[in-house]
């Protein structure tokens, strides 16, 4: 039994005991008072009747009887008895009707036992007899019964008021304790929250201690995250511009060209500073570094506006921008030339020749070496055009392409309405080789009988046409249906845009409530960029699903590692680390140190860490040694269905 109920029952018991005691005492006191009043009335009435009888001349029996009967017939007497000096009864009158004014059980429970009044009747100097008078008790019972009913009603109302006040007071006192319990449960669920201090000194000390512990855990988490983020940047980023370095870019490029979940095509831009040594001489090393940082800022600004764009510094003079999903390479070239031209005109008007730009389109499946060679060719042509010029090669058709946006809209809408959607499931294995769950990847058939497209083929147009919520709801329903057919747990990927759609979330919540028995076997994951870009919506999304028992995670994790401390309050179950950090991990000691620290920090708060895109046994063995909990990719998986 909770302490709240114990206190509440104690208050109710003490209140009831006090009221019952007061009630009993009040009833007995009233009864004694009424008995005393009845006795005094009996004495007075007996004396009055004896006086009247004493003054009768001759004491004629008939006259005496008439006087006694007249007194008794007033209806206020239970009995009147007149006896002679020897004790013989001369006249006797008794009430034989029903006693009204109170229930029979009440009269038996609280009997009134007032003594009769006794007085002597004189006949001159001689004693004529003795008169005994007992007043009728029905009026006394009626008065006592009415008083007790009023007293009971008052005690009942006072008891209810006391109970309501006590309940309110207990809730007021225990509310901070309830918050402490919620905080403890949140810590158990890996959500580290702090509470306002209550006014109760004892609870205040508990809350201060709990808040202190929570703050220390969050501080430790943030400090470790900051340390690991510094290590990550040292390994994967250029120290001058803070852009990703060549090694990281090459890994990203390879993943973009091979991963079926990446956009089907895009464009690669290669930017080269013109004679960097001359710029160092002309501007000085400090200003030349500032110029390089300004150029990097323009490139990073473009990448920040679009999650499919990725900017990097390849070496001292070369930069690259990979734009996945870019339909026209010319548009990427134009935006780069406009952005760089505006920046140079505002900040470096004294320099006329700074860069050249080469852009080439690509499609999924291209070889990185061929693509870089093509972009280098475009760059060579741009260098022949003059200062600050660019050139775009017109090659590499899109892998999947419908004639126009209207055709895409019609095809995707019909595919959704006709149910031409399926889930391909890929096992996710534990580090010990056991199946952890199956990751469900959405496939869509744009035309009846046509090719089944991967998410990278149709998702950009889904986002443009705002059909993502309907797609995610279909995928979720298919996953729930498949859970009826198998015991294996399933992970469903949701669009970052869906979690900000309140109508989708309400519909999803209702669907999961109907299928609450399956929720413990359902894993739901959101891309990292969507989780951090709409963090408040993602936090609300996590809090809404947690009571249902779903496991919640983030996929493609790694680019926003500096903000990982925010995750301490969400109660996440797992992280899937992006494959760009996994590629050739056995040869990258820097990333090994970074990922080992990530695993240790995540395990501290009970979060599983899973590696995406593991290609071979060498990567798998290294990841297991680092401390990863799960593995997915070609090294361990093939489509399950």
VEXDREN-2710 file (C-alpha; in Angstrom, 1 decimal):
% VEXDREN-2710
k/r/px/py/pz
1/UNK/0.0/0.0/0.0
2/UNK/1.3/3.4/-0.9
3/UNK/2.3/5.9/1.8
4/UNK/-0.3/8.3/0.4
5/UNK/-3.1/5.7/1.1
6/UNK/-1.7/4.9/4.5
7/UNK/-1.8/8.6/5.5
8/UNK/-5.3/9.0/4.0
9/UNK/-6.6/6.0/5.8
10/UNK/-5.0/7.2/9.1
11/UNK/-6.7/10.6/8.7
12/UNK/-10.0/9.0/7.9
13/UNK/-9.7/6.6/10.9
14/UNK/-8.7/9.4/13.3
15/UNK/-11.5/11.7/12.1
16/UNK/-14.1/8.9/12.3
17/UNK/-12.9/7.9/15.8
18/UNK/-13.1/11.5/17.0
19/UNK/-16.5/12.0/15.5
20/UNK/-17.9/8.7/16.9
21/UNK/-16.5/9.4/20.3
22/UNK/-18.0/12.9/20.3
23/UNK/-21.3/11.5/19.0
24/UNK/-21.6/8.9/21.7
25/UNK/-20.7/11.3/24.5
26/UNK/-23.2/13.9/23.1
27/UNK/-26.0/11.3/23.0
28/UNK/-25.4/10.1/26.5
29/UNK/-25.1/13.6/27.9
30/UNK/-28.4/14.6/26.2
31/UNK/-30.1/11.4/27.5
32/UNK/-29.0/12.1/31.1
33/UNK/-30.1/15.7/30.8
34/UNK/-33.6/14.7/29.6
35/UNK/-33.9/12.0/32.3
36/UNK/-33.0/14.7/34.9
37/UNK/-35.6/17.1/33.5
38/UNK/-38.3/14.4/33.4
39/UNK/-37.6/13.5/37.1
40/UNK/-37.8/17.2/38.1
41/UNK/-41.1/17.5/36.1
42/UNK/-42.4/14.3/37.8
43/UNK/-41.6/15.7/41.2
44/UNK/-43.3/19.1/40.5
45/UNK/-46.4/17.4/39.0
46/UNK/-46.7/15.0/41.9
47/UNK/-46.5/17.9/44.4
48/UNK/-49.1/19.9/42.5
49/UNK/-51.5/17.0/42.3
50/UNK/-51.0/16.1/46.0
51/UNK/-51.7/19.8/46.9
52/UNK/-54.9/19.8/44.9
53/UNK/-56.1/16.5/46.4
54/UNK/-55.1/17.6/50.0
55/UNK/-57.5/20.6/49.7
56/UNK/-60.5/18.5/48.7
57/UNK/-63.0/18.5/51.6
58/UNK/-64.1/15.1/52.7
59/UNK/-62.0/13.3/50.2
60/UNK/-65.0/11.9/48.4
61/UNK/-63.7/8.9/46.4
62/UNK/-65.6/10.0/43.2
63/UNK/-64.2/13.5/43.4
64/UNK/-60.7/12.3/44.0
65/UNK/-60.9/10.0/41.1
66/UNK/-62.3/12.8/38.8
67/UNK/-59.3/15.0/39.8
68/UNK/-56.8/12.3/39.1
69/UNK/-58.5/11.3/35.8
70/UNK/-58.6/15.0/34.7
71/UNK/-54.9/15.4/35.3
72/UNK/-54.0/12.1/33.5
73/UNK/-56.2/12.9/30.5
74/UNK/-54.1/15.9/29.6
75/UNK/-51.9/13.3/27.8
76/UNK/-48.6/14.3/29.4
77/UNK/-48.4/11.3/31.8
78/UNK/-47.3/7.7/31.5
79/UNK/-48.9/6.8/34.8
80/UNK/-50.5/8.2/38.0
81/UNK/-51.0/6.0/41.0
82/UNK/-52.7/7.0/44.3
83/UNK/-52.2/4.6/47.3
84/UNK/-53.4/4.7/50.9
85/UNK/-51.0/4.8/53.8
86/UNK/-51.0/0.9/53.9
87/UNK/-49.9/0.8/50.2
88/UNK/-53.2/-0.3/48.8
89/UNK/-54.0/1.2/45.4
90/UNK/-56.9/3.6/45.5
91/UNK/-56.6/5.0/41.9
92/UNK/-54.4/3.9/39.1
93/UNK/-54.1/5.2/35.6
94/UNK/-51.6/3.9/32.9
95/UNK/-51.0/4.9/29.2
96/UNK/-51.5/1.8/27.0
97/UNK/-51.2/3.3/23.5
98/UNK/-48.2/3.3/21.1
99/UNK/-45.3/5.5/21.8
100/UNK/-44.6/7.9/18.9
101/UNK/-41.8/10.2/18.1
102/UNK/-38.9/7.8/17.8
103/UNK/-38.2/4.3/16.2
104/UNK/-38.5/1.3/18.4
105/UNK/-34.8/0.3/18.0
106/UNK/-33.8/3.8/19.1
107/UNK/-35.9/3.6/22.3
108/UNK/-34.3/0.2/23.1
109/UNK/-30.8/1.5/22.3
110/UNK/-31.2/4.7/24.3
111/UNK/-33.9/4.0/27.0
112/UNK/-35.1/6.9/29.2
113/UNK/-35.4/5.8/32.8
114/UNK/-36.6/8.8/34.8
115/UNK/-37.9/8.1/38.4
116/UNK/-41.5/8.9/39.1
117/UNK/-42.4/11.9/41.3
118/UNK/-43.8/11.1/44.8
119/UNK/-45.8/13.4/47.1
120/UNK/-48.0/12.9/50.2
121/UNK/-51.7/13.7/50.2
122/UNK/-53.0/15.1/53.5
123/UNK/-56.5/15.0/55.0
124/UNK/-56.3/17.7/57.6
125/UNK/-53.6/16.5/60.0
126/UNK/-53.8/12.9/58.8
127/UNK/-52.1/11.3/55.8
128/UNK/-54.6/10.4/53.2
129/UNK/-52.2/8.6/50.9
130/UNK/-49.3/8.8/48.5
131/UNK/-49.4/9.9/44.8
132/UNK/-46.8/8.8/42.2
133/UNK/-46.6/10.7/38.9
134/UNK/-44.5/9.6/35.9
135/UNK/-44.6/12.0/32.9
136/UNK/-45.0/10.6/29.4
137/UNK/-41.5/10.0/27.6
138/UNK/-42.7/10.2/24.0
139/UNK/-42.0/13.9/23.8
140/UNK/-38.6/13.3/25.4
141/UNK/-37.8/10.6/22.9
142/UNK/-39.0/12.8/20.0
143/UNK/-36.7/15.6/21.1
144/UNK/-33.8/13.2/21.7
145/UNK/-34.3/11.6/18.3
146/UNK/-34.5/14.9/16.4
147/UNK/-31.4/16.2/18.2
148/UNK/-29.4/13.0/17.4
149/UNK/-30.4/13.2/13.7
150/UNK/-29.2/16.8/13.5
151/UNK/-26.0/15.9/15.4
152/UNK/-25.4/12.9/13.0
153/UNK/-26.0/15.1/10.0
154/UNK/-23.6/17.7/11.2
155/UNK/-21.0/15.1/12.0
156/UNK/-21.4/13.5/8.5
157/UNK/-21.0/16.9/6.8
158/UNK/-18.1/17.8/9.0
159/UNK/-16.5/14.4/8.3
160/UNK/-16.9/14.8/4.5
161/UNK/-15.4/18.3/4.7
162/UNK/-12.5/17.0/6.8
163/UNK/-12.0/14.2/4.4
164/UNK/-12.0/16.4/1.4
165/UNK/-9.7/18.9/3.1
166/UNK/-7.4/16.1/4.2
167/UNK/-7.3/14.6/0.8
168/UNK/-6.5/18.0/-0.8
169/UNK/-3.8/18.6/1.9
170/UNK/-2.2/15.2/1.3
171/UNK/-2.2/15.7/-2.4
172/UNK/-0.6/19.1/-1.9
173/UNK/2.0/17.6/0.4
174/UNK/2.7/14.5/-1.7
175/UNK/2.8/16.3/-5.1
176/UNK/6.5/17.0/-4.8
177/UNK/7.0/13.4/-3.8
178/UNK/5.1/12.3/-6.9
179/UNK/7.4/14.5/-8.9
180/UNK/10.5/12.8/-7.3
181/UNK/9.0/9.4/-8.2
182/UNK/8.5/10.6/-11.8
183/UNK/12.1/11.8/-11.8
184/UNK/13.4/8.5/-10.6
185/UNK/11.3/6.7/-13.2
186/UNK/12.6/9.0/-15.9
187/UNK/16.2/8.2/-14.8
188/UNK/15.4/4.5/-15.1
189/UNK/14.1/5.3/-18.6
190/UNK/17.4/7.2/-19.4
191/UNK/15.7/10.6/-19.3
192/UNK/17.6/13.0/-17.1
193/UNK/15.3/15.8/-15.9
194/UNK/15.4/18.3/-13.0
195/UNK/12.6/19.4/-10.7
196/UNK/11.7/22.7/-9.1
197/UNK/12.4/22.8/-5.3
198/UNK/9.3/22.1/-3.1
199/UNK/8.5/24.0/0.0
200/UNK/8.6/21.0/2.3
201/UNK/12.1/20.9/3.9
202/UNK/12.3/17.1/4.0
203/UNK/11.3/16.6/0.3
204/UNK/13.4/19.7/-0.6
205/UNK/16.5/17.8/0.5
206/UNK/15.5/14.8/-1.5
207/UNK/14.8/16.9/-4.7
208/UNK/18.1/18.7/-4.2
209/UNK/20.0/15.4/-4.1
210/UNK/18.1/14.0/-7.1
211/UNK/18.7/17.2/-9.1
212/UNK/22.3/17.2/-8.2
213/UNK/22.7/13.6/-9.4
214/UNK/20.9/14.4/-12.6
215/UNK/23.0/17.5/-13.3
216/UNK/26.2/15.5/-12.7
217/UNK/25.1/12.8/-15.1
218/UNK/24.1/15.3/-17.8
219/UNK/27.3/17.2/-17.2
220/UNK/29.3/14.0/-17.5
221/UNK/27.4/13.1/-20.6
222/UNK/27.9/16.5/-22.2
223/UNK/31.7/16.6/-21.3
224/UNK/32.3/13.1/-22.7
225/UNK/30.2/14.0/-25.9
226/UNK/32.3/17.2/-26.3
227/UNK/35.6/15.3/-25.9
228/UNK/34.5/12.7/-28.4
229/UNK/33.3/15.4/-30.8
230/UNK/36.7/17.0/-30.7
231/UNK/38.3/13.7/-31.4
232/UNK/35.9/13.1/-34.3
233/UNK/36.7/16.5/-35.8
234/UNK/40.4/15.9/-35.4
235/UNK/40.1/12.7/-37.4
236/UNK/37.5/13.6/-40.0
237/UNK/37.7/17.4/-40.4
238/UNK/40.1/20.0/-41.8
239/UNK/41.5/22.0/-38.8
240/UNK/41.4/25.4/-40.7
241/UNK/37.9/25.3/-42.2
242/UNK/36.2/22.7/-40.0
243/UNK/34.9/21.1/-43.2
244/UNK/35.2/17.3/-43.6
245/UNK/38.6/16.2/-44.9
246/UNK/39.4/14.2/-48.0
247/UNK/39.3/10.8/-46.3
248/UNK/35.9/11.4/-44.9
249/UNK/34.6/12.8/-48.2
250/UNK/35.8/9.8/-50.1
251/UNK/33.9/7.5/-47.7
252/UNK/30.8/9.7/-48.1
253/UNK/31.1/9.7/-51.9
254/UNK/31.5/5.9/-52.0
255/UNK/28.4/5.5/-49.8
256/UNK/26.4/7.9/-51.9
257/UNK/27.2/6.0/-55.1
258/UNK/26.6/2.5/-53.6
259/UNK/23.8/2.8/-51.0
260/UNK/20.3/2.1/-52.3
261/UNK/18.8/4.5/-49.7
262/UNK/20.8/7.4/-51.1
263/UNK/19.3/9.7/-53.8
264/UNK/19.4/8.0/-57.3
265/UNK/21.5/10.8/-58.7
266/UNK/23.0/14.2/-58.2
267/UNK/26.0/16.4/-59.0
268/UNK/29.6/16.7/-57.8
269/UNK/31.3/20.0/-57.8
270/UNK/35.1/20.4/-57.6
271/UNK/36.5/23.8/-56.7
272/UNK/40.1/24.7/-56.9
273/UNK/41.9/27.9/-55.7
274/UNK/44.0/29.5/-58.3
275/UNK/47.7/29.3/-57.4
276/UNK/47.4/29.1/-53.6
277/UNK/51.1/30.0/-53.2
278/UNK/50.6/33.2/-55.0
279/UNK/47.6/34.1/-52.8
280/UNK/49.8/33.4/-49.7
281/UNK/52.4/35.8/-51.1
282/UNK/49.8/38.4/-52.1
283/UNK/47.7/38.4/-49.0
284/UNK/50.0/36.9/-46.4
285/UNK/49.4/33.6/-44.7
286/UNK/46.9/35.0/-42.2
287/UNK/44.7/36.7/-44.8
288/UNK/45.0/33.8/-47.1
289/UNK/43.7/31.5/-44.3
290/UNK/40.9/33.9/-43.8
291/UNK/40.0/33.8/-47.5
292/UNK/40.0/30.0/-47.4
293/UNK/37.7/30.1/-44.3
294/UNK/35.3/32.5/-46.1
295/UNK/35.1/30.2/-49.1
296/UNK/34.5/27.2/-46.8
297/UNK/31.8/29.2/-45.0
298/UNK/29.9/29.7/-48.3
299/UNK/30.1/26.0/-49.1
300/UNK/29.1/24.9/-45.6
301/UNK/26.2/27.4/-45.7
302/UNK/24.8/25.7/-48.8
303/UNK/25.3/22.2/-47.2
304/UNK/23.5/23.3/-44.0
305/UNK/20.4/24.3/-46.0
306/UNK/20.0/20.9/-47.6
307/UNK/20.7/17.6/-45.9
308/UNK/21.6/16.0/-49.2
309/UNK/24.5/18.4/-49.8
310/UNK/27.9/17.6/-48.4
311/UNK/30.9/20.0/-48.5
312/UNK/34.5/19.1/-47.9
313/UNK/38.1/20.4/-48.2
314/UNK/40.1/17.8/-50.1
315/UNK/43.5/19.4/-49.7
316/UNK/45.0/22.9/-49.5
317/UNK/43.6/24.3/-52.7
318/UNK/40.7/21.9/-53.5
319/UNK/37.1/21.8/-52.2
320/UNK/34.2/19.6/-53.2
321/UNK/30.5/19.7/-52.9
322/UNK/28.4/16.6/-53.3
323/UNK/24.7/17.4/-54.0
324/UNK/22.5/14.3/-53.9
325/UNK/19.1/14.6/-55.6
326/UNK/20.2/17.6/-57.6
327/UNK/18.4/17.3/-60.9
328/UNK/20.5/19.8/-62.8
329/UNK/24.2/20.1/-62.4
330/UNK/24.0/23.6/-64.0
331/UNK/21.8/24.7/-61.1
332/UNK/24.4/23.6/-58.6
333/UNK/27.1/25.4/-60.6
334/UNK/25.1/28.6/-60.8
335/UNK/24.3/28.7/-57.1
336/UNK/28.0/28.1/-56.2
337/UNK/29.2/30.8/-58.6
338/UNK/26.6/33.2/-57.3
339/UNK/27.4/32.6/-53.7
340/UNK/31.2/32.7/-54.1
341/UNK/31.0/35.8/-56.4
342/UNK/28.9/37.7/-53.9
343/UNK/31.2/36.8/-51.0
344/UNK/34.4/37.8/-53.0
345/UNK/32.8/41.1/-54.1
346/UNK/31.9/42.1/-50.6
347/UNK/35.0/40.9/-48.7
348/UNK/37.9/40.5/-51.3
349/UNK/37.3/43.1/-54.0
350/UNK/41.0/43.5/-54.5
351/UNK/41.5/40.0/-55.8
352/UNK/40.4/39.2/-59.3
353/UNK/41.4/35.6/-59.8
354/UNK/40.5/33.2/-56.9
355/UNK/39.0/30.0/-58.1
356/UNK/37.7/27.7/-60.8
357/UNK/34.7/25.3/-60.7
358/UNK/34.0/22.0/-62.4
359/UNK/30.6/20.3/-62.0
360/UNK/29.5/16.8/-63.3
361/UNK/26.3/15.0/-62.8
362/UNK/26.3/11.4/-61.5
363/UNK/24.0/8.5/-60.9
364/UNK/23.9/5.7/-58.4
365/UNK/26.3/3.0/-59.4
366/UNK/29.0/5.3/-60.9
367/UNK/32.6/4.6/-59.8
368/UNK/34.2/7.2/-57.5
369/UNK/37.4/7.3/-59.6
370/UNK/35.5/7.9/-62.9
371/UNK/33.4/10.6/-61.3
372/UNK/36.4/12.4/-59.8
373/UNK/38.2/12.1/-63.1
374/UNK/35.1/13.7/-64.9
375/UNK/34.9/16.5/-62.4
376/UNK/38.6/17.1/-62.8
377/UNK/38.1/17.3/-66.6
378/UNK/35.3/19.9/-66.1
379/UNK/37.7/21.8/-63.8
380/UNK/40.4/21.8/-66.4
381/UNK/37.9/23.3/-68.9
382/UNK/36.9/25.9/-66.4
383/UNK/40.5/26.9/-65.9
384/UNK/40.7/27.6/-69.6
385/UNK/37.8/30.0/-69.5
386/UNK/39.4/32.6/-67.2
387/UNK/39.2/33.8/-63.6
388/UNK/36.4/32.7/-61.3
389/UNK/34.7/30.6/-64.0
390/UNK/33.0/27.2/-64.0
391/UNK/32.1/24.5/-66.4
392/UNK/29.5/21.7/-66.3
393/UNK/29.7/18.4/-68.2
394/UNK/26.4/17.2/-69.7
395/UNK/26.5/13.5/-69.0
396/UNK/25.3/10.8/-66.6
397/UNK/21.5/10.5/-67.0
398/UNK/19.4/10.0/-63.9
399/UNK/18.9/6.3/-62.8
400/UNK/15.2/6.7/-62.3
401/UNK/13.3/9.5/-63.9
402/UNK/9.8/10.2/-65.0
403/UNK/9.1/12.9/-67.5
404/UNK/8.0/15.6/-65.1
405/UNK/6.6/16.4/-61.7
406/UNK/3.0/15.8/-62.7
407/UNK/4.0/12.3/-63.9
408/UNK/5.7/11.6/-60.6
409/UNK/2.7/12.8/-58.7
410/UNK/0.3/10.7/-60.6
411/UNK/2.5/7.6/-60.4
412/UNK/3.2/7.9/-56.7
413/UNK/-0.4/8.7/-55.7
414/UNK/-1.6/5.7/-57.7
415/UNK/1.1/3.5/-56.1
416/UNK/0.0/4.5/-52.6
417/UNK/-3.7/4.1/-53.3
418/UNK/-3.1/0.7/-55.1
419/UNK/-0.9/-0.6/-52.3
420/UNK/2.1/-1.1/-54.5
421/UNK/4.4/-0.9/-51.5
422/UNK/6.4/-3.6/-49.8
423/UNK/9.0/-3.9/-47.1
424/UNK/12.3/-5.7/-47.6
425/UNK/13.6/-6.9/-44.3
426/UNK/17.3/-7.1/-43.6
427/UNK/18.5/-8.9/-40.3
428/UNK/20.3/-6.8/-37.8
429/UNK/22.6/-9.1/-35.8
430/UNK/24.1/-8.8/-32.3
431/UNK/27.8/-8.8/-31.9
432/UNK/27.4/-12.4/-30.7
433/UNK/25.8/-13.5/-34.0
434/UNK/22.2/-13.6/-32.8
435/UNK/19.3/-11.9/-34.6
436/UNK/18.4/-8.6/-32.9
437/UNK/15.6/-7.5/-35.3
438/UNK/14.9/-7.0/-38.9
439/UNK/15.2/-3.6/-40.5
440/UNK/12.3/-3.0/-42.9
441/UNK/13.2/-1.0/-46.0
442/UNK/10.4/0.5/-48.1
443/UNK/10.2/-0.4/-51.8
444/UNK/7.6/1.2/-54.2
445/UNK/6.5/0.2/-57.6
446/UNK/5.9/3.5/-59.5
447/UNK/4.1/1.8/-62.5
448/UNK/2.1/-1.5/-62.4
449/UNK/4.4/-4.4/-63.2
450/UNK/7.4/-2.0/-63.2
451/UNK/10.7/-2.0/-61.3
452/UNK/10.6/-1.9/-57.5
453/UNK/12.3/1.3/-56.6
454/UNK/14.4/1.9/-53.5
455/UNK/13.8/4.9/-51.2
456/UNK/16.6/6.9/-52.8
457/UNK/14.8/6.7/-56.2
458/UNK/11.4/8.0/-55.1
459/UNK/11.8/9.6/-51.7
460/UNK/13.0/13.1/-52.9
461/UNK/9.9/13.4/-55.0
462/UNK/7.8/12.1/-52.1
463/UNK/9.1/14.9/-50.0
464/UNK/8.6/17.5/-52.7
465/UNK/5.0/16.4/-53.2
466/UNK/4.4/16.0/-49.4
467/UNK/3.3/12.4/-49.7
468/UNK/5.7/11.1/-47.0
469/UNK/3.1/10.8/-44.2
470/UNK/0.9/8.5/-46.3
471/UNK/3.9/6.4/-47.3
472/UNK/5.1/6.1/-43.6
473/UNK/1.6/5.1/-42.5
474/UNK/1.4/2.4/-45.1
475/UNK/4.8/1.1/-44.1
476/UNK/3.9/1.0/-40.5
477/UNK/0.6/-0.9/-41.2
478/UNK/2.5/-3.4/-43.3
479/UNK/5.1/-3.9/-40.5
480/UNK/2.3/-4.5/-37.9
481/UNK/0.6/-7.0/-40.2
482/UNK/4.0/-8.8/-40.6
483/UNK/4.4/-9.0/-36.8
484/UNK/1.2/-11.2/-36.8
485/UNK/3.0/-13.6/-39.0
486/UNK/6.4/-13.9/-37.2
487/UNK/8.0/-13.6/-33.8
488/UNK/11.0/-11.6/-35.1
489/UNK/11.0/-7.9/-34.1
490/UNK/10.8/-5.3/-37.0
491/UNK/12.4/-1.8/-37.3
492/UNK/10.5/0.8/-39.4
493/UNK/12.1/3.9/-40.8
494/UNK/10.0/7.1/-40.6
495/UNK/10.6/10.2/-42.5
496/UNK/11.9/13.2/-40.6
497/UNK/9.0/15.2/-41.9
498/UNK/6.4/12.8/-40.6
499/UNK/7.3/13.4/-36.9
500/UNK/6.5/17.1/-37.3
501/UNK/3.0/16.3/-38.8
502/UNK/0.6/16.3/-35.9
503/UNK/-2.1/14.5/-37.9
504/UNK/0.2/11.7/-38.8
505/UNK/1.3/11.4/-35.2
506/UNK/-2.3/11.3/-33.9
507/UNK/-3.2/8.6/-36.5
508/UNK/-0.1/6.7/-35.7
509/UNK/-0.8/6.8/-32.0
510/UNK/-4.3/5.5/-32.5
511/UNK/-3.0/2.7/-34.7
512/UNK/-0.4/1.6/-32.2
513/UNK/-2.9/1.7/-29.3
514/UNK/-5.1/-0.7/-31.3
515/UNK/-2.0/-2.9/-31.7
516/UNK/-0.4/-2.3/-28.3
517/UNK/0.3/-6.1/-27.9
518/UNK/2.8/-5.8/-30.8
519/UNK/4.5/-2.6/-29.8
520/UNK/7.1/-4.3/-27.7
521/UNK/8.4/-6.0/-30.9
522/UNK/8.3/-2.8/-33.0
523/UNK/11.4/-0.6/-33.4
524/UNK/10.9/2.9/-34.8
525/UNK/13.8/5.0/-36.0
526/UNK/14.1/8.5/-37.4
527/UNK/17.1/9.9/-39.5
528/UNK/19.5/11.9/-37.4
529/UNK/19.1/15.2/-39.4
530/UNK/15.3/15.1/-38.8
531/UNK/15.7/14.4/-35.1
532/UNK/18.0/17.3/-34.5
533/UNK/16.5/19.7/-36.9
534/UNK/13.1/19.4/-35.3
535/UNK/14.3/18.4/-31.8
536/UNK/11.2/19.6/-29.8
537/UNK/8.9/17.6/-32.1
538/UNK/11.2/14.6/-31.9
539/UNK/11.2/14.8/-28.1
540/UNK/7.4/15.0/-28.0
541/UNK/7.3/12.0/-30.4
542/UNK/9.5/9.9/-28.1
543/UNK/7.5/10.8/-25.0
544/UNK/4.3/9.8/-26.8
545/UNK/5.6/6.4/-27.9
546/UNK/7.5/5.4/-24.8
547/UNK/4.4/4.3/-22.7
548/UNK/3.4/1.9/-25.5
549/UNK/6.6/0.0/-25.3
550/UNK/8.0/0.7/-28.7
551/UNK/11.8/0.9/-29.0
552/UNK/12.9/4.3/-30.4
553/UNK/16.2/5.1/-32.1
554/UNK/18.1/7.3/-34.5
555/UNK/19.6/6.1/-37.8
556/UNK/22.5/7.5/-39.8
557/UNK/23.9/8.9/-36.6
558/UNK/27.2/10.9/-36.7
559/UNK/27.0/14.3/-38.3
560/UNK/25.4/15.9/-35.2
561/UNK/27.5/14.2/-32.6
562/UNK/28.2/17.6/-30.9
563/UNK/24.6/17.7/-29.9
564/UNK/24.4/14.2/-28.4
565/UNK/24.0/15.6/-24.9
566/UNK/20.4/16.5/-25.9
567/UNK/19.6/12.9/-26.2
568/UNK/20.0/12.3/-22.4
569/UNK/16.4/13.4/-21.7
570/UNK/14.7/11.3/-24.4
571/UNK/15.1/7.8/-23.2
572/UNK/16.3/6.5/-26.6
573/UNK/16.8/2.7/-27.0
574/UNK/19.4/2.6/-29.7
575/UNK/21.6/4.5/-32.2
576/UNK/22.6/3.4/-35.7
577/UNK/25.9/4.9/-36.6
578/UNK/26.2/6.1/-40.2
579/UNK/28.2/3.8/-42.5
580/UNK/30.5/6.7/-43.5
581/UNK/32.2/6.2/-40.1
582/UNK/32.2/2.4/-40.5
583/UNK/33.9/2.1/-43.9
584/UNK/37.4/0.6/-43.6
585/UNK/37.2/1.1/-39.8
586/UNK/39.9/-1.5/-39.3
587/UNK/42.4/0.9/-40.9
588/UNK/41.2/4.1/-39.3
589/UNK/42.5/4.3/-35.7
590/UNK/41.1/7.7/-35.2
591/UNK/37.6/6.7/-35.9
592/UNK/38.1/3.6/-33.8
593/UNK/38.9/5.7/-30.7
594/UNK/36.0/8.0/-31.4
595/UNK/33.5/5.1/-31.9
596/UNK/34.8/3.3/-28.8
597/UNK/34.1/6.4/-26.7
598/UNK/30.7/6.7/-28.3
599/UNK/29.8/3.1/-27.3
600/UNK/31.1/3.5/-23.8
601/UNK/29.1/6.7/-23.3
602/UNK/25.9/5.3/-24.8
603/UNK/26.1/2.1/-22.7
604/UNK/26.4/4.3/-19.6
605/UNK/22.8/5.4/-20.2
606/UNK/21.6/2.1/-21.5
607/UNK/21.6/2.9/-25.3
608/UNK/22.4/0.2/-27.8
609/UNK/24.9/1.1/-30.6
610/UNK/24.4/-0.5/-34.0
611/UNK/26.8/-0.2/-37.0
612/UNK/25.3/0.5/-40.5
613/UNK/26.7/-0.8/-43.7
614/UNK/29.3/-3.3/-42.5
615/UNK/30.8/-4.7/-45.7
616/UNK/33.3/-7.4/-44.7
617/UNK/34.6/-9.5/-41.9
618/UNK/37.5/-7.2/-41.1
619/UNK/35.1/-4.3/-40.4
620/UNK/32.9/-6.6/-38.4
621/UNK/35.6/-7.9/-36.2
622/UNK/36.9/-4.4/-35.5
623/UNK/33.4/-3.2/-34.6
624/UNK/32.8/-6.1/-32.2
625/UNK/36.1/-5.3/-30.5
626/UNK/35.2/-1.7/-30.2
627/UNK/32.0/-2.5/-28.3
628/UNK/29.1/-2.3/-30.9
629/UNK/26.0/-4.1/-29.8
630/UNK/24.6/-4.7/-33.3
631/UNK/25.7/-5.0/-36.9
632/UNK/23.9/-4.6/-40.3
633/UNK/25.2/-4.6/-43.8
634/UNK/26.5/-7.0/-46.5
635/UNK/28.8/-8.7/-44.1
636/UNK/25.9/-10.2/-42.1
637/UNK/22.7/-9.8/-44.0
638/UNK/20.7/-10.5/-47.1
639/UNK/17.1/-9.6/-47.7
640/UNK/14.8/-11.8/-45.5
641/UNK/11.6/-11.3/-47.4
END
